[in-house]
Amino acid sequence: MSDYIIEIKNLYKTYKNGVKNVEVLKGINLRISRGKFVCIQGPSGAGKSTLLNLMGTLDKPNQGEVLFEGSDIFRFNEKKITELRNERLGFVFQFYHLLPEFSALENVMLPALIKNWWQRGEVLGCAKKIFSEIGLIDRMQFMPNQLSGGEQQRVAIARALINNPDVLLCDEPTGNLDSQNGLKILDILKTLSRENNTTVVLVTHNREIARVCDEVVYLKDGRLQQQEYN
């Protein structure tokens, strides 16, 4: 098994804009160790979200490799990619994407129930434990529209954690929150990384957020500019 949970090698991504090709990523090389809290920082349009989507199998590169525990994920068949996405990866986005017709608890339980691996009682117990960890045990039965933005984002994190992923991919998870709620989200993610050995990869343009991470990767104009270690 590789020493790195994720390795990116000579990664390129180009999109078509009408008749013009727009090169978004231009030869990215990056290694991410298990259990690290890694920040991908840079201005809007730098290619941060594209890079995160490639790590999460939500998009495919034009060239290069994304290795998960030493295996190139883009050589997997569709079944294996789906298993990786559902069982080993968790996703948290800037917009919470909670289902409005379900309670907070039901939103969190749904991914585990869809897999049909656990009994409902086991899923419920796991969900309650996560709600307790994120400080929302008294909000489980609330509907999404009854929750604040910060609370909705915490529910989205809980939903991403219900299947106990090895890697949590977070795309601007504090982008819609005030500074106080943003710090709460960061504290939750940092604690998860430290206590559960979960690898957290967080995309942001906010330099203040980057200060709490173990490693900072700076992306500009599709290229890796620097890497810093705290």
C-alpha positions as CSV (number, residue, x, y, z in Angstrom):
1,M,0.0,0.0,0.0
2,S,1.2,3.5,-0.8
3,D,2.4,5.8,1.9
4,Y,0.1,8.4,0.5
5,I,-3.7,8.1,0.4
6,I,-3.9,10.3,-2.7
7,E,-1.2,11.0,-5.3
8,I,-1.7,13.3,-8.3
9,K,0.7,12.9,-11.2
10,N,1.1,15.3,-14.1
11,L,-2.6,16.2,-14.1
12,Y,-4.1,18.2,-17.0
13,K,-7.7,19.3,-17.5
14,T,-9.1,21.3,-20.4
15,Y,-12.6,22.4,-21.1
16,K,-14.2,23.6,-24.3
17,N,-15.6,27.1,-24.3
18,G,-17.2,27.4,-27.7
19,V,-14.5,26.8,-30.2
20,K,-11.7,27.6,-27.7
21,N,-10.0,25.2,-25.4
22,V,-9.5,26.5,-21.8
23,E,-6.7,24.8,-19.9
24,V,-7.8,24.7,-16.3
25,L,-5.1,22.5,-14.8
26,K,-1.6,22.4,-16.2
27,G,0.5,19.6,-14.9
28,I,-0.4,19.2,-11.3
29,N,1.7,17.0,-9.0
30,L,0.7,16.5,-5.4
31,R,0.9,13.9,-2.6
32,I,-1.5,13.8,0.4
33,S,-0.7,11.7,3.4
34,R,-3.4,9.8,5.3
35,G,-5.0,11.7,8.2
36,K,-3.7,15.1,7.1
37,F,-5.8,18.3,6.9
38,V,-4.8,19.8,3.6
39,C,-6.0,23.2,2.2
40,I,-6.0,23.9,-1.5
41,Q,-6.0,27.7,-1.7
42,G,-6.0,30.2,-4.5
43,P,-8.1,32.9,-6.2
44,S,-11.4,32.2,-8.0
45,G,-10.9,30.5,-11.3
46,A,-7.5,29.0,-10.3
47,G,-8.7,25.4,-10.8
48,K,-9.3,24.5,-7.1
49,S,-12.7,23.0,-7.5
50,T,-11.7,21.2,-10.7
51,L,-8.9,19.6,-8.9
52,L,-11.2,18.5,-6.0
53,N,-13.7,17.1,-8.5
54,L,-11.0,15.0,-10.1
55,M,-9.9,13.6,-6.7
56,G,-13.5,12.7,-6.1
57,T,-14.1,11.0,-9.5
58,L,-16.7,13.6,-10.3
59,D,-14.8,14.5,-13.5
60,K,-12.1,13.0,-15.6
61,P,-8.7,14.5,-16.6
62,N,-7.4,14.9,-20.1
63,Q,-4.0,13.7,-19.0
64,G,-2.3,12.4,-15.9
65,E,-3.2,10.1,-12.9
66,V,-5.1,10.4,-9.6
67,L,-3.9,7.5,-7.4
68,F,-6.0,6.3,-4.4
69,E,-3.8,4.1,-2.2
70,G,-1.5,3.6,-5.1
71,S,-4.2,2.7,-7.8
72,D,-5.2,5.0,-10.6
73,I,-8.9,5.6,-10.0
74,F,-9.5,6.4,-13.7
75,R,-8.5,2.8,-14.6
76,F,-11.3,1.5,-12.4
77,N,-14.5,0.3,-14.1
78,E,-17.8,2.1,-13.3
79,K,-18.7,-0.3,-10.5
80,K,-15.4,0.2,-8.7
81,I,-15.6,4.0,-9.1
82,T,-19.1,4.0,-7.6
83,E,-17.9,1.9,-4.7
84,L,-15.0,4.2,-4.1
85,R,-17.2,7.3,-4.2
86,N,-19.8,5.8,-1.9
87,E,-17.6,3.9,0.6
88,R,-14.3,5.7,0.8
89,L,-15.0,9.4,-0.1
90,G,-17.2,12.0,1.6
91,F,-18.3,15.3,0.0
92,V,-19.1,18.6,1.6
93,F,-20.0,21.6,-0.7
94,Q,-20.5,25.3,-0.3
95,F,-24.3,24.9,-0.9
96,Y,-25.6,22.3,1.6
97,H,-27.8,20.3,-0.8
98,L,-30.0,19.0,2.0
99,L,-33.3,17.4,0.8
100,P,-36.0,19.9,2.0
101,E,-38.7,17.2,2.5
102,F,-36.6,15.3,5.0
103,S,-35.5,16.1,8.6
104,A,-31.9,16.7,9.4
105,L,-31.7,13.2,10.9
106,E,-33.2,11.6,7.8
107,N,-30.9,13.6,5.5
108,V,-27.9,12.2,7.4
109,M,-29.2,8.6,7.6
110,L,-30.2,8.4,3.9
111,P,-26.7,7.5,2.3
112,A,-26.3,4.6,4.8
113,L,-29.8,3.3,4.3
114,I,-29.4,3.4,0.5
115,K,-26.4,1.1,0.7
116,N,-28.6,-1.3,2.6
117,W,-25.6,-2.7,4.6
118,W,-26.8,-1.8,8.0
119,Q,-30.0,-2.3,10.0
120,R,-31.9,0.9,10.5
121,G,-31.2,0.8,14.2
122,E,-27.5,0.7,13.6
123,V,-27.7,3.7,11.2
124,L,-29.8,5.6,13.7
125,G,-27.3,5.0,16.5
126,C,-24.4,6.1,14.3
127,A,-26.3,9.2,13.1
128,K,-27.1,10.2,16.7
129,K,-23.4,9.8,17.7
130,I,-22.3,12.1,14.8
131,F,-25.0,14.7,15.7
132,S,-23.7,14.7,19.2
133,E,-20.1,15.3,18.0
134,I,-21.2,18.2,15.8
135,G,-23.3,19.8,18.6
136,L,-26.7,19.3,17.0
137,I,-28.3,16.5,19.0
138,D,-31.2,18.8,19.8
139,R,-31.8,19.7,16.1
140,M,-32.1,16.2,14.6
141,Q,-35.8,16.4,14.0
142,F,-35.7,19.9,12.5
143,M,-36.4,20.4,8.8
144,P,-33.6,22.1,6.8
145,N,-35.5,25.4,6.5
146,Q,-35.7,25.5,10.3
147,L,-31.9,25.5,10.6
148,S,-29.4,28.3,10.3
149,G,-26.8,28.2,7.6
150,G,-24.1,27.1,10.0
151,E,-26.4,24.3,11.3
152,Q,-27.3,23.2,7.8
153,Q,-23.6,22.9,6.9
154,R,-22.9,20.8,10.0
155,V,-25.7,18.5,8.9
156,A,-24.1,18.3,5.5
157,I,-20.8,17.3,7.2
158,A,-22.7,14.7,9.3
159,R,-24.2,13.3,6.1
160,A,-20.8,13.0,4.5
161,L,-19.5,11.1,7.6
162,I,-22.3,8.6,8.0
163,N,-20.4,6.0,5.9
164,N,-17.1,6.6,7.7
165,P,-15.1,7.8,4.6
166,D,-11.3,7.7,4.5
167,V,-11.2,11.1,2.7
168,L,-13.5,14.1,3.1
169,L,-13.5,16.5,0.2
170,C,-14.7,20.0,1.1
171,D,-15.4,22.6,-1.6
172,E,-15.6,26.1,0.1
173,P,-17.6,24.7,3.1
174,T,-17.5,28.0,4.9
175,G,-18.2,30.2,1.8
176,N,-21.8,30.9,2.8
177,L,-21.2,31.4,6.5
178,D,-20.3,34.2,8.8
179,S,-16.9,34.1,10.4
180,Q,-18.1,32.6,13.7
181,N,-20.0,29.7,12.0
182,G,-17.1,29.3,9.6
183,L,-14.7,28.8,12.5
184,K,-17.1,26.2,14.1
185,I,-17.0,24.2,10.8
186,L,-13.3,24.4,10.6
187,D,-13.0,23.2,14.2
188,I,-15.2,20.2,13.5
189,L,-13.2,19.3,10.4
190,K,-9.9,19.6,12.3
191,T,-11.1,17.5,15.1
192,L,-12.3,14.8,12.7
193,S,-9.0,14.7,11.0
194,R,-7.1,14.5,14.3
195,E,-9.3,12.0,16.2
196,N,-10.6,9.8,13.4
197,N,-7.5,9.9,11.1
198,T,-9.7,11.2,8.4
199,T,-7.9,12.8,5.5
200,V,-9.6,16.2,4.9
201,V,-9.0,18.2,1.6
202,L,-10.5,21.6,1.8
203,V,-10.7,24.1,-1.1
204,T,-10.9,27.8,-0.2
205,H,-9.8,31.3,-1.4
206,N,-9.7,32.5,2.3
207,R,-6.1,32.8,3.6
208,E,-7.3,32.8,7.2
209,I,-8.8,29.4,6.8
210,A,-5.5,28.0,5.4
211,R,-3.7,28.8,8.7
212,V,-5.4,26.0,10.6
213,C,-4.5,23.3,8.1
214,D,-1.5,20.9,8.3
215,E,-0.5,21.6,4.7
216,V,-1.3,24.4,2.3
217,V,-1.2,24.0,-1.5
218,Y,-1.4,27.2,-3.4
219,L,-3.0,27.0,-6.9
220,K,-2.9,29.9,-9.4
221,D,-3.6,29.9,-13.1
222,G,-3.9,26.1,-13.1
223,R,-0.4,25.5,-11.7
224,L,0.8,24.6,-8.2
225,Q,2.7,27.6,-6.9
226,Q,3.9,26.5,-3.5
227,Q,3.4,24.1,-0.7
228,E,3.8,25.0,2.9
229,Y,3.9,22.9,6.1
230,N,2.9,24.2,9.5
